[in-house]
Amino acid sequence: MNRGGGRSHKAIVQPIVRPFSKSRVQVWLYEQCNLRIEGRIVGFDEYMNLVLVEACERHMKSGAKRFIGRILLKGETITVVQKIPQ
């Protein structure tokens, strides 16, 4: 039984994600002071697990940057989430 009839469905975007969907954020990690993850938030849940796209690792001491792509960060590893100034 085909209910869709060939129609495409739009993804439901959580309202709280919308302000962050276009801007890049920097995530500070617990017990890894010299490593930050940067990317755009596309999803999260009640445990503050975050899904980031266009993500990259930034090492604060060396300044090195490594592209990751899409990543899931567990909420228990997150210390700070801040918007990166343009």
Backbone as XML, in Angstrom:
<?xml version="1.0"?>
<chain id="A" units="angstrom">
  <residue number="1" name="MET">
    <atom name="N" x="0.837" y="-1.174" z="0.000"/>
    <atom name="CA" x="0.000" y="0.000" z="0.000"/>
    <atom name="C" x="0.882" y="1.237" z="0.000"/>
  </residue>
  <residue number="2" name="ASN">
    <atom name="N" x="0.778" y="2.022" z="-1.007"/>
    <atom name="CA" x="1.609" y="3.209" z="-1.136"/>
    <atom name="C" x="0.832" y="4.437" z="-0.672"/>
  </residue>
  <residue number="3" name="ARG">
    <atom name="N" x="1.192" y="4.966" z="0.459"/>
    <atom name="CA" x="0.501" y="6.138" z="1.004"/>
    <atom name="C" x="1.072" y="7.437" z="0.457"/>
  </residue>
  <residue number="4" name="GLY">
    <atom name="N" x="2.320" y="7.420" z="0.089"/>
    <atom name="CA" x="2.973" y="8.650" z="-0.335"/>
    <atom name="C" x="2.554" y="9.132" z="-1.712"/>
  </residue>
  <residue number="5" name="GLY">
    <atom name="N" x="2.196" y="8.205" z="-2.574"/>
    <atom name="CA" x="1.798" y="8.603" z="-3.913"/>
    <atom name="C" x="2.907" y="9.298" z="-4.683"/>
  </residue>
  <residue number="6" name="GLY">
    <atom name="N" x="4.169" y="9.011" z="-4.343"/>
    <atom name="CA" x="5.287" y="9.615" z="-5.045"/>
    <atom name="C" x="5.649" y="11.001" z="-4.562"/>
  </residue>
  <residue number="7" name="ARG">
    <atom name="N" x="4.978" y="11.489" z="-3.542"/>
    <atom name="CA" x="5.283" y="12.823" z="-3.024"/>
    <atom name="C" x="6.496" y="12.760" z="-2.101"/>
  </residue>
  <residue number="8" name="SER">
    <atom name="N" x="7.289" y="13.795" z="-2.128"/>
    <atom name="CA" x="8.426" y="13.863" z="-1.209"/>
    <atom name="C" x="7.979" y="14.514" z="0.089"/>
  </residue>
  <residue number="9" name="HIS">
    <atom name="N" x="8.608" y="14.130" z="1.175"/>
    <atom name="CA" x="8.275" y="14.662" z="2.490"/>
    <atom name="C" x="9.373" y="15.595" z="2.951"/>
  </residue>
  <residue number="10" name="LYS">
    <atom name="N" x="8.985" y="16.685" z="3.591"/>
    <atom name="CA" x="9.960" y="17.606" z="4.151"/>
    <atom name="C" x="10.392" y="17.101" z="5.513"/>
  </residue>
  <residue number="11" name="ALA">
    <atom name="N" x="11.655" y="17.276" z="5.832"/>
    <atom name="CA" x="12.161" y="16.892" z="7.149"/>
    <atom name="C" x="11.649" y="17.880" z="8.186"/>
  </residue>
  <residue number="12" name="ILE">
    <atom name="N" x="11.300" y="17.358" z="9.344"/>
    <atom name="CA" x="10.845" y="18.217" z="10.434"/>
    <atom name="C" x="12.070" y="18.797" z="11.129"/>
  </residue>
  <residue number="13" name="VAL">
    <atom name="N" x="12.121" y="20.114" z="11.222"/>
    <atom name="CA" x="13.234" y="20.798" z="11.877"/>
    <atom name="C" x="12.764" y="21.251" z="13.250"/>
  </residue>
  <residue number="14" name="GLN">
    <atom name="N" x="13.497" y="20.866" z="14.280"/>
    <atom name="CA" x="13.140" y="21.284" z="15.628"/>
    <atom name="C" x="13.295" y="22.795" z="15.725"/>
  </residue>
  <residue number="15" name="PRO">
    <atom name="N" x="12.298" y="23.493" z="16.305"/>
    <atom name="CA" x="12.334" y="24.962" z="16.324"/>
    <atom name="C" x="13.577" y="25.548" z="16.978"/>
  </residue>
  <residue number="16" name="ILE">
    <atom name="N" x="14.096" y="24.897" z="17.992"/>
    <atom name="CA" x="15.252" y="25.451" z="18.695"/>
    <atom name="C" x="16.532" y="25.337" z="17.868"/>
  </residue>
  <residue number="17" name="VAL">
    <atom name="N" x="16.551" y="24.436" z="16.887"/>
    <atom name="CA" x="17.733" y="24.277" z="16.029"/>
    <atom name="C" x="17.789" y="25.385" z="14.981"/>
  </residue>
  <residue number="18" name="ARG">
    <atom name="N" x="16.657" y="25.903" z="14.593"/>
    <atom name="CA" x="16.601" y="26.886" z="13.503"/>
    <atom name="C" x="17.544" y="28.074" z="13.677"/>
  </residue>
  <residue number="19" name="PRO">
    <atom name="N" x="17.662" y="28.712" z="14.864"/>
    <atom name="CA" x="18.601" y="29.846" z="14.984"/>
    <atom name="C" x="20.054" y="29.459" z="14.720"/>
  </residue>
  <residue number="20" name="PHE">
    <atom name="N" x="20.412" y="28.192" z="14.971"/>
    <atom name="CA" x="21.793" y="27.749" z="14.789"/>
    <atom name="C" x="22.034" y="27.117" z="13.425"/>
  </residue>
  <residue number="21" name="SER">
    <atom name="N" x="20.995" y="26.880" z="12.639"/>
    <atom name="CA" x="21.152" y="26.093" z="11.421"/>
    <atom name="C" x="22.025" y="26.765" z="10.364"/>
  </residue>
  <residue number="22" name="LYS">
    <atom name="N" x="22.085" y="28.071" z="10.338"/>
    <atom name="CA" x="22.901" y="28.774" z="9.346"/>
    <atom name="C" x="24.251" y="29.220" z="9.902"/>
  </residue>
  <residue number="23" name="SER">
    <atom name="N" x="24.373" y="29.309" z="11.208"/>
    <atom name="CA" x="25.611" y="29.821" z="11.801"/>
    <atom name="C" x="26.483" y="28.678" z="12.308"/>
  </residue>
  <residue number="24" name="ARG">
    <atom name="N" x="27.776" y="28.927" z="12.331"/>
    <atom name="CA" x="28.718" y="27.924" z="12.827"/>
    <atom name="C" x="28.869" y="28.058" z="14.334"/>
  </residue>
  <residue number="25" name="VAL">
    <atom name="N" x="29.032" y="26.924" z="14.990"/>
    <atom name="CA" x="29.225" y="26.908" z="16.437"/>
    <atom name="C" x="30.540" y="26.211" z="16.753"/>
  </residue>
  <residue number="26" name="GLN">
    <atom name="N" x="31.064" y="26.515" z="17.921"/>
    <atom name="CA" x="32.270" y="25.861" z="18.424"/>
    <atom name="C" x="31.879" y="25.130" z="19.695"/>
  </residue>
  <residue number="27" name="VAL">
    <atom name="N" x="32.260" y="23.855" z="19.788"/>
    <atom name="CA" x="31.927" y="23.017" z="20.938"/>
    <atom name="C" x="33.203" y="22.705" z="21.697"/>
  </residue>
  <residue number="28" name="TRP">
    <atom name="N" x="33.213" y="23.049" z="22.990"/>
    <atom name="CA" x="34.333" y="22.716" z="23.863"/>
    <atom name="C" x="34.052" y="21.347" z="24.454"/>
  </residue>
  <residue number="29" name="LEU">
    <atom name="N" x="35.068" y="20.498" z="24.494"/>
    <atom name="CA" x="34.901" y="19.135" z="24.976"/>
    <atom name="C" x="35.411" y="18.972" z="26.404"/>
  </residue>
  <residue number="30" name="TYR">
    <atom name="N" x="34.722" y="18.130" z="27.157"/>
    <atom name="CA" x="35.076" y="17.834" z="28.540"/>
    <atom name="C" x="36.369" y="17.022" z="28.564"/>
  </residue>
  <residue number="31" name="GLU">
    <atom name="N" x="37.308" y="17.406" z="29.398"/>
    <atom name="CA" x="38.610" y="16.739" z="29.582"/>
    <atom name="C" x="39.494" y="16.756" z="28.335"/>
  </residue>
  <residue number="32" name="GLN">
    <atom name="N" x="39.184" y="17.584" z="27.345"/>
    <atom name="CA" x="40.057" y="17.768" z="26.182"/>
    <atom name="C" x="40.124" y="19.263" z="25.899"/>
  </residue>
  <residue number="33" name="CYS">
    <atom name="N" x="40.841" y="19.954" z="26.758"/>
    <atom name="CA" x="40.873" y="21.424" z="26.732"/>
    <atom name="C" x="41.473" y="21.992" z="25.452"/>
  </residue>
  <residue number="34" name="ASN">
    <atom name="N" x="42.348" y="21.256" z="24.809"/>
    <atom name="CA" x="43.048" y="21.778" z="23.632"/>
    <atom name="C" x="42.389" y="21.399" z="22.312"/>
  </residue>
  <residue number="35" name="LEU">
    <atom name="N" x="41.217" y="20.765" z="22.377"/>
    <atom name="CA" x="40.528" y="20.340" z="21.163"/>
    <atom name="C" x="39.126" y="20.932" z="21.147"/>
  </residue>
  <residue number="36" name="ARG">
    <atom name="N" x="38.762" y="21.564" z="20.034"/>
    <atom name="CA" x="37.420" y="22.125" z="19.861"/>
    <atom name="C" x="36.857" y="21.574" z="18.552"/>
  </residue>
  <residue number="37" name="ILE">
    <atom name="N" x="35.560" y="21.391" z="18.520"/>
    <atom name="CA" x="34.878" y="20.947" z="17.310"/>
    <atom name="C" x="34.027" y="22.105" z="16.800"/>
  </residue>
  <residue number="38" name="GLU">
    <atom name="N" x="34.145" y="22.403" z="15.512"/>
    <atom name="CA" x="33.359" y="23.476" z="14.901"/>
    <atom name="C" x="32.476" y="22.887" z="13.810"/>
  </residue>
  <residue number="39" name="GLY">
    <atom name="N" x="31.267" y="23.415" z="13.683"/>
    <atom name="CA" x="30.348" y="22.955" z="12.643"/>
    <atom name="C" x="28.994" y="23.610" z="12.782"/>
  </residue>
  <residue number="40" name="ARG">
    <atom name="N" x="28.021" y="23.130" z="11.979"/>
    <atom name="CA" x="26.648" y="23.634" z="12.041"/>
    <atom name="C" x="25.757" y="22.575" z="12.678"/>
  </residue>
  <residue number="41" name="ILE">
    <atom name="N" x="24.926" y="22.968" z="13.654"/>
    <atom name="CA" x="24.019" y="22.042" z="14.332"/>
    <atom name="C" x="22.843" y="21.739" z="13.415"/>
  </residue>
  <residue number="42" name="VAL">
    <atom name="N" x="22.585" y="20.439" z="13.197"/>
    <atom name="CA" x="21.411" y="20.040" z="12.425"/>
    <atom name="C" x="20.444" y="19.211" z="13.256"/>
  </residue>
  <residue number="43" name="GLY">
    <atom name="N" x="20.861" y="18.814" z="14.459"/>
    <atom name="CA" x="19.968" y="18.046" z="15.315"/>
    <atom name="C" x="20.520" y="17.874" z="16.710"/>
  </residue>
  <residue number="44" name="PHE">
    <atom name="N" x="19.610" y="17.549" z="17.628"/>
    <atom name="CA" x="19.985" y="17.284" z="19.008"/>
    <atom name="C" x="18.855" y="16.507" z="19.672"/>
  </residue>
  <residue number="45" name="ASP">
    <atom name="N" x="19.090" y="16.015" z="20.877"/>
    <atom name="CA" x="18.035" y="15.333" z="21.621"/>
    <atom name="C" x="18.024" y="15.792" z="23.072"/>
  </residue>
  <residue number="46" name="GLU">
    <atom name="N" x="17.211" y="15.120" z="23.890"/>
    <atom name="CA" x="17.045" y="15.542" z="25.278"/>
    <atom name="C" x="18.296" y="15.347" z="26.125"/>
  </residue>
  <residue number="47" name="TYR">
    <atom name="N" x="19.267" y="14.566" z="25.650"/>
    <atom name="CA" x="20.519" y="14.351" z="26.378"/>
    <atom name="C" x="21.605" y="15.319" z="25.926"/>
  </residue>
  <residue number="48" name="MET">
    <atom name="N" x="21.270" y="16.264" z="25.074"/>
    <atom name="CA" x="22.173" y="17.244" z="24.486"/>
    <atom name="C" x="23.204" y="16.597" z="23.559"/>
  </residue>
  <residue number="49" name="ASN">
    <atom name="N" x="22.885" y="15.415" z="23.022"/>
    <atom name="CA" x="23.695" y="14.858" z="21.950"/>
    <atom name="C" x="23.488" y="15.764" z="20.742"/>
  </residue>
  <residue number="50" name="LEU">
    <atom name="N" x="24.569" y="16.137" z="20.072"/>
    <atom name="CA" x="24.490" y="17.060" z="18.939"/>
    <atom name="C" x="24.932" y="16.374" z="17.657"/>
  </residue>
  <residue number="51" name="VAL">
    <atom name="N" x="24.269" y="16.692" z="16.567"/>
    <atom name="CA" x="24.719" y="16.287" z="15.239"/>
    <atom name="C" x="25.188" y="17.551" z="14.538"/>
  </residue>
  <residue number="52" name="LEU">
    <atom name="N" x="26.460" y="17.546" z="14.125"/>
    <atom name="CA" x="27.053" y="18.682" z="13.413"/>
    <atom name="C" x="27.393" y="18.266" z="11.989"/>
  </residue>
  <residue number="53" name="VAL">
    <atom name="N" x="27.193" y="19.182" z="11.053"/>
    <atom name="CA" x="27.651" y="18.969" z="9.673"/>
    <atom name="C" x="28.726" y="20.002" z="9.368"/>
  </residue>
  <residue number="54" name="GLU">
    <atom name="N" x="29.488" y="19.737" z="8.321"/>
    <atom name="CA" x="30.624" y="20.604" z="7.952"/>
    <atom name="C" x="31.538" y="20.799" z="9.156"/>
  </residue>
  <residue number="55" name="ALA">
    <atom name="N" x="31.724" y="19.732" z="9.915"/>
    <atom name="CA" x="32.489" y="19.810" z="11.164"/>
    <atom name="C" x="33.987" y="19.668" z="10.914"/>
  </residue>
  <residue number="56" name="CYS">
    <atom name="N" x="34.762" y="20.283" z="11.803"/>
    <atom name="CA" x="36.210" y="20.140" z="11.773"/>
    <atom name="C" x="36.746" y="20.202" z="13.202"/>
  </residue>
  <residue number="57" name="GLU">
    <atom name="N" x="37.871" y="19.517" z="13.405"/>
    <atom name="CA" x="38.585" y="19.567" z="14.690"/>
    <atom name="C" x="39.543" y="20.742" z="14.643"/>
  </residue>
  <residue number="58" name="ARG">
    <atom name="N" x="39.648" y="21.474" z="15.728"/>
    <atom name="CA" x="40.620" y="22.564" z="15.811"/>
    <atom name="C" x="41.451" y="22.346" z="17.069"/>
  </residue>
  <residue number="59" name="HIS">
    <atom name="N" x="42.771" y="22.156" z="16.883"/>
    <atom name="CA" x="43.694" y="22.010" z="18.004"/>
    <atom name="C" x="44.162" y="23.407" z="18.398"/>
  </residue>
  <residue number="60" name="MET">
    <atom name="N" x="43.896" y="23.775" z="19.644"/>
    <atom name="CA" x="44.122" y="25.149" z="20.082"/>
    <atom name="C" x="45.608" y="25.487" z="20.239"/>
  </residue>
  <residue number="61" name="LYS">
    <atom name="N" x="46.431" y="24.535" z="20.659"/>
    <atom name="CA" x="47.866" y="24.819" z="20.842"/>
    <atom name="C" x="48.590" y="24.959" z="19.511"/>
  </residue>
  <residue number="62" name="SER">
    <atom name="N" x="48.378" y="23.997" z="18.620"/>
    <atom name="CA" x="49.110" y="24.013" z="17.351"/>
    <atom name="C" x="48.398" y="24.815" z="16.267"/>
  </residue>
  <residue number="63" name="GLY">
    <atom name="N" x="47.095" y="25.033" z="16.422"/>
    <atom name="CA" x="46.334" y="25.740" z="15.397"/>
    <atom name="C" x="45.928" y="24.849" z="14.232"/>
  </residue>
  <residue number="64" name="ALA">
    <atom name="N" x="46.260" y="23.554" z="14.316"/>
    <atom name="CA" x="45.929" y="22.627" z="13.237"/>
    <atom name="C" x="44.420" y="22.426" z="13.147"/>
  </residue>
  <residue number="65" name="LYS">
    <atom name="N" x="43.966" y="22.204" z="11.907"/>
    <atom name="CA" x="42.540" y="22.038" z="11.657"/>
    <atom name="C" x="42.359" y="20.822" z="10.760"/>
  </residue>
  <residue number="66" name="ARG">
    <atom name="N" x="41.398" y="19.934" z="11.112"/>
    <atom name="CA" x="41.157" y="18.724" z="10.319"/>
    <atom name="C" x="39.665" y="18.600" z="10.032"/>
  </residue>
  <residue number="67" name="PHE">
    <atom name="N" x="39.305" y="18.459" z="8.760"/>
    <atom name="CA" x="37.908" y="18.343" z="8.360"/>
    <atom name="C" x="37.365" y="16.968" z="8.739"/>
  </residue>
  <residue number="68" name="ILE">
    <atom name="N" x="36.160" y="16.933" z="9.321"/>
    <atom name="CA" x="35.523" y="15.678" z="9.730"/>
    <atom name="C" x="34.300" y="15.378" z="8.866"/>
  </residue>
  <residue number="69" name="GLY">
    <atom name="N" x="33.461" y="16.377" z="8.623"/>
    <atom name="CA" x="32.209" y="16.162" z="7.895"/>
    <atom name="C" x="31.043" y="16.158" z="8.864"/>
  </residue>
  <residue number="70" name="ARG">
    <atom name="N" x="30.299" y="15.049" z="8.917"/>
    <atom name="CA" x="29.160" y="14.916" z="9.832"/>
    <atom name="C" x="29.616" y="14.138" z="11.064"/>
  </residue>
  <residue number="71" name="ILE">
    <atom name="N" x="29.222" y="14.619" z="12.245"/>
    <atom name="CA" x="29.663" y="13.995" z="13.484"/>
    <atom name="C" x="28.545" y="14.046" z="14.526"/>
  </residue>
  <residue number="72" name="LEU">
    <atom name="N" x="28.490" y="13.017" z="15.365"/>
    <atom name="CA" x="27.581" y="12.979" z="16.506"/>
    <atom name="C" x="28.416" y="13.147" z="17.766"/>
  </residue>
  <residue number="73" name="LEU">
    <atom name="N" x="28.128" y="14.181" z="18.542"/>
    <atom name="CA" x="28.823" y="14.410" z="19.812"/>
    <atom name="C" x="27.887" y="14.043" z="20.945"/>
  </residue>
  <residue number="74" name="LYS">
    <atom name="N" x="28.343" y="13.176" z="21.835"/>
    <atom name="CA" x="27.524" y="12.806" z="22.992"/>
    <atom name="C" x="27.460" y="13.966" z="23.968"/>
  </residue>
  <residue number="75" name="GLY">
    <atom name="N" x="26.291" y="14.179" z="24.536"/>
    <atom name="CA" x="26.066" y="15.294" z="25.440"/>
    <atom name="C" x="26.968" y="15.295" z="26.653"/>
  </residue>
  <residue number="76" name="GLU">
    <atom name="N" x="27.343" y="14.108" z="27.138"/>
    <atom name="CA" x="28.189" y="14.035" z="28.336"/>
    <atom name="C" x="29.616" y="14.506" z="28.083"/>
  </residue>
  <residue number="77" name="THR">
    <atom name="N" x="30.004" y="14.662" z="26.813"/>
    <atom name="CA" x="31.359" y="15.131" z="26.494"/>
    <atom name="C" x="31.412" y="16.627" z="26.202"/>
  </residue>
  <residue number="78" name="ILE">
    <atom name="N" x="30.250" y="17.285" z="26.199"/>
    <atom name="CA" x="30.169" y="18.700" z="25.820"/>
    <atom name="C" x="30.221" y="19.594" z="27.049"/>
  </residue>
  <residue number="79" name="THR">
    <atom name="N" x="31.096" y="20.592" z="27.014"/>
    <atom name="CA" x="31.199" y="21.573" z="28.092"/>
    <atom name="C" x="30.523" y="22.877" z="27.704"/>
  </residue>
  <residue number="80" name="VAL">
    <atom name="N" x="30.843" y="23.416" z="26.521"/>
    <atom name="CA" x="30.320" y="24.708" z="26.071"/>
    <atom name="C" x="29.955" y="24.613" z="24.594"/>
  </residue>
  <residue number="81" name="VAL">
    <atom name="N" x="28.844" y="25.261" z="24.222"/>
    <atom name="CA" x="28.497" y="25.453" z="22.815"/>
    <atom name="C" x="28.376" y="26.953" z="22.603"/>
  </residue>
  <residue number="82" name="GLN">
    <atom name="N" x="29.181" y="27.490" z="21.691"/>
    <atom name="CA" x="29.130" y="28.935" z="21.446"/>
    <atom name="C" x="29.125" y="29.216" z="19.953"/>
  </residue>
  <residue number="83" name="LYS">
    <atom name="N" x="28.459" y="30.291" z="19.589"/>
    <atom name="CA" x="28.409" y="30.713" z="18.196"/>
    <atom name="C" x="29.750" y="31.322" z="17.814"/>
  </residue>
  <residue number="84" name="ILE">
    <atom name="N" x="30.235" y="30.984" z="16.633"/>
    <atom name="CA" x="31.492" y="31.539" z="16.135"/>
    <atom name="C" x="31.181" y="32.869" z="15.462"/>
  </residue>
  <residue number="85" name="PRO">
    <atom name="N" x="31.818" y="33.958" z="15.890"/>
    <atom name="CA" x="31.558" y="35.255" z="15.251"/>
    <atom name="C" x="31.992" y="35.238" z="13.790"/>
  </residue>
  <residue number="86" name="GLN">
    <atom name="N" x="31.199" y="35.864" z="12.947"/>
    <atom name="CA" x="31.485" y="35.895" z="11.501"/>
    <atom name="C" x="32.586" y="36.864" z="11.177"/>
  </residue>
</chain>
